[in-house]
């Protein structure tokens, strides 16, 4: 609860990135030993936006679908 409140306050104050930017998603966490890769259990998908020679923004997302990433792309680029 405390971490979620801090996250929401920080994310509301972020300014859009500009210039050359890159975007990608990855997974963190999971159980070991277990299946590795995108099909592994217990992993969290993280979407990142990187401004060259600038900031990196990361967001937890529910899936790799376009609909999960587009709100972040339109708001922060």
mmJSON file of the N, C-alpha and C atoms, coordinates in Angstrom:
{"data_MODEL":{"atom_site":{
"group_PDB":["ATOM","ATOM","ATOM","ATOM","ATOM","ATOM","ATOM","ATOM","ATOM","ATOM","ATOM","ATOM","ATOM","ATOM","ATOM","ATOM","ATOM","ATOM","ATOM","ATOM","ATOM","ATOM","ATOM","ATOM","ATOM","ATOM","ATOM","ATOM","ATOM","ATOM","ATOM","ATOM","ATOM","ATOM","ATOM","ATOM","ATOM","ATOM","ATOM","ATOM","ATOM","ATOM","ATOM","ATOM","ATOM","ATOM","ATOM","ATOM","ATOM","ATOM","ATOM","ATOM","ATOM","ATOM","ATOM","ATOM","ATOM","ATOM","ATOM","ATOM","ATOM","ATOM","ATOM","ATOM","ATOM","ATOM","ATOM","ATOM","ATOM","ATOM","ATOM","ATOM","ATOM","ATOM","ATOM","ATOM","ATOM","ATOM","ATOM","ATOM","ATOM","ATOM","ATOM","ATOM","ATOM","ATOM","ATOM","ATOM","ATOM","ATOM","ATOM","ATOM","ATOM","ATOM","ATOM","ATOM","ATOM","ATOM","ATOM","ATOM","ATOM","ATOM","ATOM","ATOM","ATOM","ATOM","ATOM","ATOM","ATOM","ATOM","ATOM","ATOM","ATOM","ATOM","ATOM","ATOM","ATOM","ATOM","ATOM","ATOM","ATOM","ATOM","ATOM","ATOM","ATOM","ATOM","ATOM","ATOM","ATOM","ATOM","ATOM","ATOM","ATOM","ATOM","ATOM","ATOM","ATOM","ATOM","ATOM","ATOM","ATOM","ATOM","ATOM","ATOM","ATOM","ATOM","ATOM","ATOM","ATOM","ATOM","ATOM","ATOM","ATOM","ATOM","ATOM","ATOM","ATOM","ATOM","ATOM","ATOM","ATOM","ATOM","ATOM","ATOM","ATOM","ATOM","ATOM","ATOM","ATOM","ATOM","ATOM","ATOM","ATOM","ATOM","ATOM","ATOM","ATOM","ATOM","ATOM","ATOM","ATOM","ATOM","ATOM","ATOM","ATOM","ATOM","ATOM","ATOM","ATOM","ATOM","ATOM","ATOM","ATOM","ATOM","ATOM","ATOM","ATOM","ATOM","ATOM","ATOM","ATOM","ATOM","ATOM","ATOM","ATOM","ATOM","ATOM","ATOM","ATOM","ATOM","ATOM","ATOM","ATOM","ATOM","ATOM","ATOM","ATOM","ATOM","ATOM","ATOM","ATOM","ATOM","ATOM","ATOM","ATOM","ATOM","ATOM","ATOM","ATOM","ATOM","ATOM"],
"id":[1,2,3,4,5,6,7,8,9,10,11,12,13,14,15,16,17,18,19,20,21,22,23,24,25,26,27,28,29,30,31,32,33,34,35,36,37,38,39,40,41,42,43,44,45,46,47,48,49,50,51,52,53,54,55,56,57,58,59,60,61,62,63,64,65,66,67,68,69,70,71,72,73,74,75,76,77,78,79,80,81,82,83,84,85,86,87,88,89,90,91,92,93,94,95,96,97,98,99,100,101,102,103,104,105,106,107,108,109,110,111,112,113,114,115,116,117,118,119,120,121,122,123,124,125,126,127,128,129,130,131,132,133,134,135,136,137,138,139,140,141,142,143,144,145,146,147,148,149,150,151,152,153,154,155,156,157,158,159,160,161,162,163,164,165,166,167,168,169,170,171,172,173,174,175,176,177,178,179,180,181,182,183,184,185,186,187,188,189,190,191,192,193,194,195,196,197,198,199,200,201,202,203,204,205,206,207,208,209,210,211,212,213,214,215,216,217,218,219,220,221,222,223,224,225,226,227,228,229,230,231],
"type_symbol":["N","C","C","N","C","C","N","C","C","N","C","C","N","C","C","N","C","C","N","C","C","N","C","C","N","C","C","N","C","C","N","C","C","N","C","C","N","C","C","N","C","C","N","C","C","N","C","C","N","C","C","N","C","C","N","C","C","N","C","C","N","C","C","N","C","C","N","C","C","N","C","C","N","C","C","N","C","C","N","C","C","N","C","C","N","C","C","N","C","C","N","C","C","N","C","C","N","C","C","N","C","C","N","C","C","N","C","C","N","C","C","N","C","C","N","C","C","N","C","C","N","C","C","N","C","C","N","C","C","N","C","C","N","C","C","N","C","C","N","C","C","N","C","C","N","C","C","N","C","C","N","C","C","N","C","C","N","C","C","N","C","C","N","C","C","N","C","C","N","C","C","N","C","C","N","C","C","N","C","C","N","C","C","N","C","C","N","C","C","N","C","C","N","C","C","N","C","C","N","C","C","N","C","C","N","C","C","N","C","C","N","C","C","N","C","C","N","C","C","N","C","C","N","C","C","N","C","C","N","C","C"],
"label_atom_id":["N","CA","C","N","CA","C","N","CA","C","N","CA","C","N","CA","C","N","CA","C","N","CA","C","N","CA","C","N","CA","C","N","CA","C","N","CA","C","N","CA","C","N","CA","C","N","CA","C","N","CA","C","N","CA","C","N","CA","C","N","CA","C","N","CA","C","N","CA","C","N","CA","C","N","CA","C","N","CA","C","N","CA","C","N","CA","C","N","CA","C","N","CA","C","N","CA","C","N","CA","C","N","CA","C","N","CA","C","N","CA","C","N","CA","C","N","CA","C","N","CA","C","N","CA","C","N","CA","C","N","CA","C","N","CA","C","N","CA","C","N","CA","C","N","CA","C","N","CA","C","N","CA","C","N","CA","C","N","CA","C","N","CA","C","N","CA","C","N","CA","C","N","CA","C","N","CA","C","N","CA","C","N","CA","C","N","CA","C","N","CA","C","N","CA","C","N","CA","C","N","CA","C","N","CA","C","N","CA","C","N","CA","C","N","CA","C","N","CA","C","N","CA","C","N","CA","C","N","CA","C","N","CA","C","N","CA","C","N","CA","C","N","CA","C","N","CA","C","N","CA","C","N","CA","C","N","CA","C","N","CA","C","N","CA","C","N","CA","C"],
"label_alt_id":[null,null,null,null,null,null,null,null,null,null,null,null,null,null,null,null,null,null,null,null,null,null,null,null,null,null,null,null,null,null,null,null,null,null,null,null,null,null,null,null,null,null,null,null,null,null,null,null,null,null,null,null,null,null,null,null,null,null,null,null,null,null,null,null,null,null,null,null,null,null,null,null,null,null,null,null,null,null,null,null,null,null,null,null,null,null,null,null,null,null,null,null,null,null,null,null,null,null,null,null,null,null,null,null,null,null,null,null,null,null,null,null,null,null,null,null,null,null,null,null,null,null,null,null,null,null,null,null,null,null,null,null,null,null,null,null,null,null,null,null,null,null,null,null,null,null,null,null,null,null,null,null,null,null,null,null,null,null,null,null,null,null,null,null,null,null,null,null,null,null,null,null,null,null,null,null,null,null,null,null,null,null,null,null,null,null,null,null,null,null,null,null,null,null,null,null,null,null,null,null,null,null,null,null,null,null,null,null,null,null,null,null,null,null,null,null,null,null,null,null,null,null,null,null,null,null,null,null,null,null,null],
"label_comp_id":["UNK","UNK","UNK","UNK","UNK","UNK","UNK","UNK","UNK","UNK","UNK","UNK","UNK","UNK","UNK","UNK","UNK","UNK","UNK","UNK","UNK","UNK","UNK","UNK","UNK","UNK","UNK","UNK","UNK","UNK","UNK","UNK","UNK","UNK","UNK","UNK","UNK","UNK","UNK","UNK","UNK","UNK","UNK","UNK","UNK","UNK","UNK","UNK","UNK","UNK","UNK","UNK","UNK","UNK","UNK","UNK","UNK","UNK","UNK","UNK","UNK","UNK","UNK","UNK","UNK","UNK","UNK","UNK","UNK","UNK","UNK","UNK","UNK","UNK","UNK","UNK","UNK","UNK","UNK","UNK","UNK","UNK","UNK","UNK","UNK","UNK","UNK","UNK","UNK","UNK","UNK","UNK","UNK","UNK","UNK","UNK","UNK","UNK","UNK","UNK","UNK","UNK","UNK","UNK","UNK","UNK","UNK","UNK","UNK","UNK","UNK","UNK","UNK","UNK","UNK","UNK","UNK","UNK","UNK","UNK","UNK","UNK","UNK","UNK","UNK","UNK","UNK","UNK","UNK","UNK","UNK","UNK","UNK","UNK","UNK","UNK","UNK","UNK","UNK","UNK","UNK","UNK","UNK","UNK","UNK","UNK","UNK","UNK","UNK","UNK","UNK","UNK","UNK","UNK","UNK","UNK","UNK","UNK","UNK","UNK","UNK","UNK","UNK","UNK","UNK","UNK","UNK","UNK","UNK","UNK","UNK","UNK","UNK","UNK","UNK","UNK","UNK","UNK","UNK","UNK","UNK","UNK","UNK","UNK","UNK","UNK","UNK","UNK","UNK","UNK","UNK","UNK","UNK","UNK","UNK","UNK","UNK","UNK","UNK","UNK","UNK","UNK","UNK","UNK","UNK","UNK","UNK","UNK","UNK","UNK","UNK","UNK","UNK","UNK","UNK","UNK","UNK","UNK","UNK","UNK","UNK","UNK","UNK","UNK","UNK","UNK","UNK","UNK","UNK","UNK","UNK"],
"label_asym_id":["A","A","A","A","A","A","A","A","A","A","A","A","A","A","A","A","A","A","A","A","A","A","A","A","A","A","A","A","A","A","A","A","A","A","A","A","A","A","A","A","A","A","A","A","A","A","A","A","A","A","A","A","A","A","A","A","A","A","A","A","A","A","A","A","A","A","A","A","A","A","A","A","A","A","A","A","A","A","A","A","A","A","A","A","A","A","A","A","A","A","A","A","A","A","A","A","A","A","A","A","A","A","A","A","A","A","A","A","A","A","A","A","A","A","A","A","A","A","A","A","A","A","A","A","A","A","A","A","A","A","A","A","A","A","A","A","A","A","A","A","A","A","A","A","A","A","A","A","A","A","A","A","A","A","A","A","A","A","A","A","A","A","A","A","A","A","A","A","A","A","A","A","A","A","A","A","A","A","A","A","A","A","A","A","A","A","A","A","A","A","A","A","A","A","A","A","A","A","A","A","A","A","A","A","A","A","A","A","A","A","A","A","A","A","A","A","A","A","A","A","A","A","A","A","A","A","A","A","A","A","A"],
"label_entity_id":["1","1","1","1","1","1","1","1","1","1","1","1","1","1","1","1","1","1","1","1","1","1","1","1","1","1","1","1","1","1","1","1","1","1","1","1","1","1","1","1","1","1","1","1","1","1","1","1","1","1","1","1","1","1","1","1","1","1","1","1","1","1","1","1","1","1","1","1","1","1","1","1","1","1","1","1","1","1","1","1","1","1","1","1","1","1","1","1","1","1","1","1","1","1","1","1","1","1","1","1","1","1","1","1","1","1","1","1","1","1","1","1","1","1","1","1","1","1","1","1","1","1","1","1","1","1","1","1","1","1","1","1","1","1","1","1","1","1","1","1","1","1","1","1","1","1","1","1","1","1","1","1","1","1","1","1","1","1","1","1","1","1","1","1","1","1","1","1","1","1","1","1","1","1","1","1","1","1","1","1","1","1","1","1","1","1","1","1","1","1","1","1","1","1","1","1","1","1","1","1","1","1","1","1","1","1","1","1","1","1","1","1","1","1","1","1","1","1","1","1","1","1","1","1","1","1","1","1","1","1","1"],
"label_seq_id":[1,1,1,2,2,2,3,3,3,4,4,4,5,5,5,6,6,6,7,7,7,8,8,8,9,9,9,10,10,10,11,11,11,12,12,12,13,13,13,14,14,14,15,15,15,16,16,16,17,17,17,18,18,18,19,19,19,20,20,20,21,21,21,22,22,22,23,23,23,24,24,24,25,25,25,26,26,26,27,27,27,28,28,28,29,29,29,30,30,30,31,31,31,32,32,32,33,33,33,34,34,34,35,35,35,36,36,36,37,37,37,38,38,38,39,39,39,40,40,40,41,41,41,42,42,42,43,43,43,44,44,44,45,45,45,46,46,46,47,47,47,48,48,48,49,49,49,50,50,50,51,51,51,52,52,52,53,53,53,54,54,54,55,55,55,56,56,56,57,57,57,58,58,58,59,59,59,60,60,60,61,61,61,62,62,62,63,63,63,64,64,64,65,65,65,66,66,66,67,67,67,68,68,68,69,69,69,70,70,70,71,71,71,72,72,72,73,73,73,74,74,74,75,75,75,76,76,76,77,77,77],
"pdbx_PDB_ins_code":[null,null,null,null,null,null,null,null,null,null,null,null,null,null,null,null,null,null,null,null,null,null,null,null,null,null,null,null,null,null,null,null,null,null,null,null,null,null,null,null,null,null,null,null,null,null,null,null,null,null,null,null,null,null,null,null,null,null,null,null,null,null,null,null,null,null,null,null,null,null,null,null,null,null,null,null,null,null,null,null,null,null,null,null,null,null,null,null,null,null,null,null,null,null,null,null,null,null,null,null,null,null,null,null,null,null,null,null,null,null,null,null,null,null,null,null,null,null,null,null,null,null,null,null,null,null,null,null,null,null,null,null,null,null,null,null,null,null,null,null,null,null,null,null,null,null,null,null,null,null,null,null,null,null,null,null,null,null,null,null,null,null,null,null,null,null,null,null,null,null,null,null,null,null,null,null,null,null,null,null,null,null,null,null,null,null,null,null,null,null,null,null,null,null,null,null,null,null,null,null,null,null,null,null,null,null,null,null,null,null,null,null,null,null,null,null,null,null,null,null,null,null,null,null,null,null,null,null,null,null,null],
"Cartn_x":[0.821,0.0,0.873,1.861,2.748,3.518,4.065,4.816,3.923,2.698,1.761,1.451,1.295,1.021,2.2,3.408,4.604,4.684,4.467,4.513,3.511,2.284,1.258,1.619,2.186,2.589,3.717,4.667,5.797,5.326,4.518,4.085,3.224,2.47,1.641,2.468,3.696,4.552,5.511,5.491,6.428,6.078,7.095,6.937,7.209,6.578,6.826,8.286,8.788,10.128,10.083,11.21,11.254,12.6,12.766,14.001,13.993,15.17,15.28,14.901,13.878,13.441,13.35,13.481,13.343,12.381,11.69,10.733,10.927,10.714,10.834,10.14,9.87,9.301,10.161,10.11,10.859,10.094,10.607,9.96,10.944,10.422,11.219,10.555,11.375,10.844,10.713,9.772,9.544,10.144,9.744,10.212,11.372,12.298,13.434,13.539,13.915,14.043,12.666,12.497,11.221,11.446,10.366,10.425,10.931,11.749,12.277,11.582,11.709,11.157,9.769,9.073,7.778,6.696,6.824,5.784,5.955,6.961,7.243,6.2,5.94,4.968,5.566,4.732,5.13,5.96,6.052,6.839,5.964,6.591,5.914,6.467,5.568,5.994,6.235,7.397,7.77,7.974,7.34,7.475,8.344,9.341,10.249,10.326,10.483,10.697,12.01,12.931,14.274,14.502,14.874,15.25,16.765,17.287,18.748,19.389,20.424,21.143,20.188,19.201,18.21,17.66,16.37,15.69,15.219,14.938,14.313,13.059,11.928,10.674,10.286,9.851,9.412,8.048,7.237,5.876,5.528,4.914,4.41,3.154,3.058,1.881,1.305,0.056,-0.64,-0.359,-0.04,0.244,1.121,1.606,2.435,1.596,0.295,-0.608,-0.447,-0.7,-0.601,-1.455,-2.622,-3.542,-2.958,-2.05,-1.421,-0.352,0.312,1.427,1.038,0.027,-0.32,-0.633,-1.335,-1.575,-0.27,0.74,2.032,2.782,2.687,3.372,2.772,1.46,0.828,1.008,1.054,1.19,2.628,3.604,4.985,5.958,5.444,6.334,5.767],
"Cartn_y":[-1.187,0.0,1.263,1.301,2.457,2.639,1.548,1.626,2.065,1.573,1.941,3.434,3.988,5.422,6.254,5.852,6.557,6.48,5.283,5.096,6.015,6.072,6.901,8.376,8.83,10.232,10.566,9.668,9.898,9.884,8.921,8.778,9.973,10.561,11.711,12.952,13.022,14.19,14.058,12.937,12.727,13.586,14.087,14.876,13.968,14.23,13.416,13.501,12.411,12.366,12.838,13.343,13.801,13.433,13.735,13.39,11.93,11.337,9.923,9.072,8.24,7.363,5.929,5.006,3.575,2.995,1.924,1.263,-0.241,-0.899,-2.349,-2.879,-4.164,-4.791,-5.986,-6.318,-7.453,-8.036,-9.119,-9.747,-9.851,-9.693,-9.816,-10.792,-11.414,-12.299,-13.721,-14.424,-15.817,-16.761,-17.991,-19.013,-19.776,-20.175,-20.977,-22.221,-23.343,-23.649,-23.851,-23.344,-23.468,-23.108,-23.13,-22.747,-21.315,-21.069,-19.725,-19.087,-17.791,-17.093,-16.551,-16.216,-15.554,-16.415,-17.711,-18.578,-18.926,-18.393,-18.739,-18.145,-18.864,-18.407,-17.373,-16.473,-15.525,-14.352,-14.163,-13.047,-11.813,-10.647,-9.374,-8.758,-8.282,-7.646,-6.159,-5.679,-4.281,-3.669,-2.523,-1.783,-0.566,-0.342,0.778,1.7,2.986,4.007,4.689,4.703,5.239,6.425,7.551,8.737,8.734,8.69,8.655,9.844,9.55,10.55,11.281,10.55,11.165,10.185,10.232,9.455,8.094,7.229,5.943,5.875,5.574,5.392,3.93,3.337,1.944,1.835,0.912,0.73,-0.755,-1.243,-2.618,-2.66,-3.658,-3.791,-5.185,-5.343,-6.62,-7.632,-7.15,-8.061,-7.361,-8.122,-7.554,-7.003,-6.991,-6.508,-5.005,-4.578,-3.157,-2.286,-2.776,-2.017,-1.72,-2.551,-2.331,-1.246,-1.105,-0.172,1.195,1.262,2.513,3.68,3.479,4.625,5.254,4.445,4.966,5.664,5.103,5.708,7.073,7.173,8.454,9.494,9.077,10.042,10.502,9.614,9.927,10.11,10.213,10.517,11.677],
"Cartn_z":[0.0,0.0,0.0,0.871,0.953,-0.344,-0.889,-2.148,-3.301,-3.32,-4.38,-4.331,-3.15,-2.996,-3.5,-3.129,-3.604,-5.119,-5.685,-7.134,-7.833,-7.35,-7.975,-7.915,-6.806,-6.694,-7.658,-7.794,-8.699,-10.145,-10.504,-11.898,-12.341,-11.423,-11.776,-12.072,-11.559,-11.753,-12.938,-13.645,-14.752,-15.952,-16.611,-17.834,-19.036,-20.178,-21.377,-21.826,-22.388,-22.944,-24.389,-24.89,-26.274,-26.877,-28.154,-28.844,-29.262,-29.294,-29.665,-28.471,-28.654,-27.575,-28.071,-27.132,-27.411,-26.399,-26.784,-25.901,-25.984,-24.852,-24.824,-23.581,-23.576,-22.398,-21.997,-20.719,-20.197,-19.026,-18.47,-17.322,-16.174,-14.956,-13.748,-12.8,-11.967,-10.936,-11.415,-10.84,-11.189,-10.171,-10.253,-9.331,-9.935,-9.083,-9.543,-8.701,-9.163,-10.594,-11.215,-12.358,-13.079,-14.531,-15.282,-16.689,-16.801,-17.796,-18.016,-19.212,-19.343,-20.499,-20.25,-21.342,-21.262,-20.631,-20.661,-20.111,-18.645,-17.986,-16.59,-15.648,-14.567,-13.574,-12.63,-12.157,-11.137,-11.619,-12.914,-13.433,-13.636,-13.546,-13.763,-15.041,-15.905,-17.149,-16.878,-17.297,-17.137,-18.519,-18.75,-20.0,-19.723,-20.569,-20.359,-21.557,-21.281,-22.297,-21.957,-22.899,-22.685,-23.601,-23.033,-23.804,-23.904,-25.117,-25.273,-24.583,-23.814,-23.022,-22.082,-21.58,-20.695,-19.685,-19.499,-18.473,-18.983,-18.018,-18.28,-17.423,-18.036,-17.313,-17.409,-16.311,-16.321,-15.677,-16.208,-15.727,-15.708,-14.64,-14.665,-15.537,-16.405,-17.27,-17.115,-17.499,-17.309,-18.414,-19.618,-20.726,-21.756,-22.719,-23.78,-24.924,-24.77,-25.82,-26.026,-27.227,-27.588,-26.661,-26.305,-25.465,-24.086,-23.608,-22.306,-22.365,-23.503,-23.624,-24.175,-25.018,-25.697,-24.753,-23.648,-22.758,-22.246,-21.975,-21.512,-22.649,-23.842,-24.993,-25.295,-25.343,-25.682,-24.578,-23.331,-22.231,-22.012,-22.211,-21.816,-22.982,-24.219,-25.353,-26.152],
"occupancy":[1.0,1.0,1.0,1.0,1.0,1.0,1.0,1.0,1.0,1.0,1.0,1.0,1.0,1.0,1.0,1.0,1.0,1.0,1.0,1.0,1.0,1.0,1.0,1.0,1.0,1.0,1.0,1.0,1.0,1.0,1.0,1.0,1.0,1.0,1.0,1.0,1.0,1.0,1.0,1.0,1.0,1.0,1.0,1.0,1.0,1.0,1.0,1.0,1.0,1.0,1.0,1.0,1.0,1.0,1.0,1.0,1.0,1.0,1.0,1.0,1.0,1.0,1.0,1.0,1.0,1.0,1.0,1.0,1.0,1.0,1.0,1.0,1.0,1.0,1.0,1.0,1.0,1.0,1.0,1.0,1.0,1.0,1.0,1.0,1.0,1.0,1.0,1.0,1.0,1.0,1.0,1.0,1.0,1.0,1.0,1.0,1.0,1.0,1.0,1.0,1.0,1.0,1.0,1.0,1.0,1.0,1.0,1.0,1.0,1.0,1.0,1.0,1.0,1.0,1.0,1.0,1.0,1.0,1.0,1.0,1.0,1.0,1.0,1.0,1.0,1.0,1.0,1.0,1.0,1.0,1.0,1.0,1.0,1.0,1.0,1.0,1.0,1.0,1.0,1.0,1.0,1.0,1.0,1.0,1.0,1.0,1.0,1.0,1.0,1.0,1.0,1.0,1.0,1.0,1.0,1.0,1.0,1.0,1.0,1.0,1.0,1.0,1.0,1.0,1.0,1.0,1.0,1.0,1.0,1.0,1.0,1.0,1.0,1.0,1.0,1.0,1.0,1.0,1.0,1.0,1.0,1.0,1.0,1.0,1.0,1.0,1.0,1.0,1.0,1.0,1.0,1.0,1.0,1.0,1.0,1.0,1.0,1.0,1.0,1.0,1.0,1.0,1.0,1.0,1.0,1.0,1.0,1.0,1.0,1.0,1.0,1.0,1.0,1.0,1.0,1.0,1.0,1.0,1.0,1.0,1.0,1.0,1.0,1.0,1.0,1.0,1.0,1.0,1.0,1.0,1.0],
"B_iso_or_equiv":[0.0,0.0,0.0,0.0,0.0,0.0,0.0,0.0,0.0,0.0,0.0,0.0,0.0,0.0,0.0,0.0,0.0,0.0,0.0,0.0,0.0,0.0,0.0,0.0,0.0,0.0,0.0,0.0,0.0,0.0,0.0,0.0,0.0,0.0,0.0,0.0,0.0,0.0,0.0,0.0,0.0,0.0,0.0,0.0,0.0,0.0,0.0,0.0,0.0,0.0,0.0,0.0,0.0,0.0,0.0,0.0,0.0,0.0,0.0,0.0,0.0,0.0,0.0,0.0,0.0,0.0,0.0,0.0,0.0,0.0,0.0,0.0,0.0,0.0,0.0,0.0,0.0,0.0,0.0,0.0,0.0,0.0,0.0,0.0,0.0,0.0,0.0,0.0,0.0,0.0,0.0,0.0,0.0,0.0,0.0,0.0,0.0,0.0,0.0,0.0,0.0,0.0,0.0,0.0,0.0,0.0,0.0,0.0,0.0,0.0,0.0,0.0,0.0,0.0,0.0,0.0,0.0,0.0,0.0,0.0,0.0,0.0,0.0,0.0,0.0,0.0,0.0,0.0,0.0,0.0,0.0,0.0,0.0,0.0,0.0,0.0,0.0,0.0,0.0,0.0,0.0,0.0,0.0,0.0,0.0,0.0,0.0,0.0,0.0,0.0,0.0,0.0,0.0,0.0,0.0,0.0,0.0,0.0,0.0,0.0,0.0,0.0,0.0,0.0,0.0,0.0,0.0,0.0,0.0,0.0,0.0,0.0,0.0,0.0,0.0,0.0,0.0,0.0,0.0,0.0,0.0,0.0,0.0,0.0,0.0,0.0,0.0,0.0,0.0,0.0,0.0,0.0,0.0,0.0,0.0,0.0,0.0,0.0,0.0,0.0,0.0,0.0,0.0,0.0,0.0,0.0,0.0,0.0,0.0,0.0,0.0,0.0,0.0,0.0,0.0,0.0,0.0,0.0,0.0,0.0,0.0,0.0,0.0,0.0,0.0,0.0,0.0,0.0,0.0,0.0,0.0],
"pdbx_formal_charge":[null,null,null,null,null,null,null,null,null,null,null,null,null,null,null,null,null,null,null,null,null,null,null,null,null,null,null,null,null,null,null,null,null,null,null,null,null,null,null,null,null,null,null,null,null,null,null,null,null,null,null,null,null,null,null,null,null,null,null,null,null,null,null,null,null,null,null,null,null,null,null,null,null,null,null,null,null,null,null,null,null,null,null,null,null,null,null,null,null,null,null,null,null,null,null,null,null,null,null,null,null,null,null,null,null,null,null,null,null,null,null,null,null,null,null,null,null,null,null,null,null,null,null,null,null,null,null,null,null,null,null,null,null,null,null,null,null,null,null,null,null,null,null,null,null,null,null,null,null,null,null,null,null,null,null,null,null,null,null,null,null,null,null,null,null,null,null,null,null,null,null,null,null,null,null,null,null,null,null,null,null,null,null,null,null,null,null,null,null,null,null,null,null,null,null,null,null,null,null,null,null,null,null,null,null,null,null,null,null,null,null,null,null,null,null,null,null,null,null,null,null,null,null,null,null,null,null,null,null,null,null],
"auth_seq_id":[1,1,1,2,2,2,3,3,3,4,4,4,5,5,5,6,6,6,7,7,7,8,8,8,9,9,9,10,10,10,11,11,11,12,12,12,13,13,13,14,14,14,15,15,15,16,16,16,17,17,17,18,18,18,19,19,19,20,20,20,21,21,21,22,22,22,23,23,23,24,24,24,25,25,25,26,26,26,27,27,27,28,28,28,29,29,29,30,30,30,31,31,31,32,32,32,33,33,33,34,34,34,35,35,35,36,36,36,37,37,37,38,38,38,39,39,39,40,40,40,41,41,41,42,42,42,43,43,43,44,44,44,45,45,45,46,46,46,47,47,47,48,48,48,49,49,49,50,50,50,51,51,51,52,52,52,53,53,53,54,54,54,55,55,55,56,56,56,57,57,57,58,58,58,59,59,59,60,60,60,61,61,61,62,62,62,63,63,63,64,64,64,65,65,65,66,66,66,67,67,67,68,68,68,69,69,69,70,70,70,71,71,71,72,72,72,73,73,73,74,74,74,75,75,75,76,76,76,77,77,77],
"auth_comp_id":["UNK","UNK","UNK","UNK","UNK","UNK","UNK","UNK","UNK","UNK","UNK","UNK","UNK","UNK","UNK","UNK","UNK","UNK","UNK","UNK","UNK","UNK","UNK","UNK","UNK","UNK","UNK","UNK","UNK","UNK","UNK","UNK","UNK","UNK","UNK","UNK","UNK","UNK","UNK","UNK","UNK","UNK","UNK","UNK","UNK","UNK","UNK","UNK","UNK","UNK","UNK","UNK","UNK","UNK","UNK","UNK","UNK","UNK","UNK","UNK","UNK","UNK","UNK","UNK","UNK","UNK","UNK","UNK","UNK","UNK","UNK","UNK","UNK","UNK","UNK","UNK","UNK","UNK","UNK","UNK","UNK","UNK","UNK","UNK","UNK","UNK","UNK","UNK","UNK","UNK","UNK","UNK","UNK","UNK","UNK","UNK","UNK","UNK","UNK","UNK","UNK","UNK","UNK","UNK","UNK","UNK","UNK","UNK","UNK","UNK","UNK","UNK","UNK","UNK","UNK","UNK","UNK","UNK","UNK","UNK","UNK","UNK","UNK","UNK","UNK","UNK","UNK","UNK","UNK","UNK","UNK","UNK","UNK","UNK","UNK","UNK","UNK","UNK","UNK","UNK","UNK","UNK","UNK","UNK","UNK","UNK","UNK","UNK","UNK","UNK","UNK","UNK","UNK","UNK","UNK","UNK","UNK","UNK","UNK","UNK","UNK","UNK","UNK","UNK","UNK","UNK","UNK","UNK","UNK","UNK","UNK","UNK","UNK","UNK","UNK","UNK","UNK","UNK","UNK","UNK","UNK","UNK","UNK","UNK","UNK","UNK","UNK","UNK","UNK","UNK","UNK","UNK","UNK","UNK","UNK","UNK","UNK","UNK","UNK","UNK","UNK","UNK","UNK","UNK","UNK","UNK","UNK","UNK","UNK","UNK","UNK","UNK","UNK","UNK","UNK","UNK","UNK","UNK","UNK","UNK","UNK","UNK","UNK","UNK","UNK","UNK","UNK","UNK","UNK","UNK","UNK"],
"auth_asym_id":["A","A","A","A","A","A","A","A","A","A","A","A","A","A","A","A","A","A","A","A","A","A","A","A","A","A","A","A","A","A","A","A","A","A","A","A","A","A","A","A","A","A","A","A","A","A","A","A","A","A","A","A","A","A","A","A","A","A","A","A","A","A","A","A","A","A","A","A","A","A","A","A","A","A","A","A","A","A","A","A","A","A","A","A","A","A","A","A","A","A","A","A","A","A","A","A","A","A","A","A","A","A","A","A","A","A","A","A","A","A","A","A","A","A","A","A","A","A","A","A","A","A","A","A","A","A","A","A","A","A","A","A","A","A","A","A","A","A","A","A","A","A","A","A","A","A","A","A","A","A","A","A","A","A","A","A","A","A","A","A","A","A","A","A","A","A","A","A","A","A","A","A","A","A","A","A","A","A","A","A","A","A","A","A","A","A","A","A","A","A","A","A","A","A","A","A","A","A","A","A","A","A","A","A","A","A","A","A","A","A","A","A","A","A","A","A","A","A","A","A","A","A","A","A","A","A","A","A","A","A","A"],
"auth_atom_id":["N","CA","C","N","CA","C","N","CA","C","N","CA","C","N","CA","C","N","CA","C","N","CA","C","N","CA","C","N","CA","C","N","CA","C","N","CA","C","N","CA","C","N","CA","C","N","CA","C","N","CA","C","N","CA","C","N","CA","C","N","CA","C","N","CA","C","N","CA","C","N","CA","C","N","CA","C","N","CA","C","N","CA","C","N","CA","C","N","CA","C","N","CA","C","N","CA","C","N","CA","C","N","CA","C","N","CA","C","N","CA","C","N","CA","C","N","CA","C","N","CA","C","N","CA","C","N","CA","C","N","CA","C","N","CA","C","N","CA","C","N","CA","C","N","CA","C","N","CA","C","N","CA","C","N","CA","C","N","CA","C","N","CA","C","N","CA","C","N","CA","C","N","CA","C","N","CA","C","N","CA","C","N","CA","C","N","CA","C","N","CA","C","N","CA","C","N","CA","C","N","CA","C","N","CA","C","N","CA","C","N","CA","C","N","CA","C","N","CA","C","N","CA","C","N","CA","C","N","CA","C","N","CA","C","N","CA","C","N","CA","C","N","CA","C","N","CA","C","N","CA","C","N","CA","C","N","CA","C","N","CA","C","N","CA","C","N","CA","C"],
"pdbx_PDB_model_num":[1,1,1,1,1,1,1,1,1,1,1,1,1,1,1,1,1,1,1,1,1,1,1,1,1,1,1,1,1,1,1,1,1,1,1,1,1,1,1,1,1,1,1,1,1,1,1,1,1,1,1,1,1,1,1,1,1,1,1,1,1,1,1,1,1,1,1,1,1,1,1,1,1,1,1,1,1,1,1,1,1,1,1,1,1,1,1,1,1,1,1,1,1,1,1,1,1,1,1,1,1,1,1,1,1,1,1,1,1,1,1,1,1,1,1,1,1,1,1,1,1,1,1,1,1,1,1,1,1,1,1,1,1,1,1,1,1,1,1,1,1,1,1,1,1,1,1,1,1,1,1,1,1,1,1,1,1,1,1,1,1,1,1,1,1,1,1,1,1,1,1,1,1,1,1,1,1,1,1,1,1,1,1,1,1,1,1,1,1,1,1,1,1,1,1,1,1,1,1,1,1,1,1,1,1,1,1,1,1,1,1,1,1,1,1,1,1,1,1,1,1,1,1,1,1,1,1,1,1,1,1]
}}}
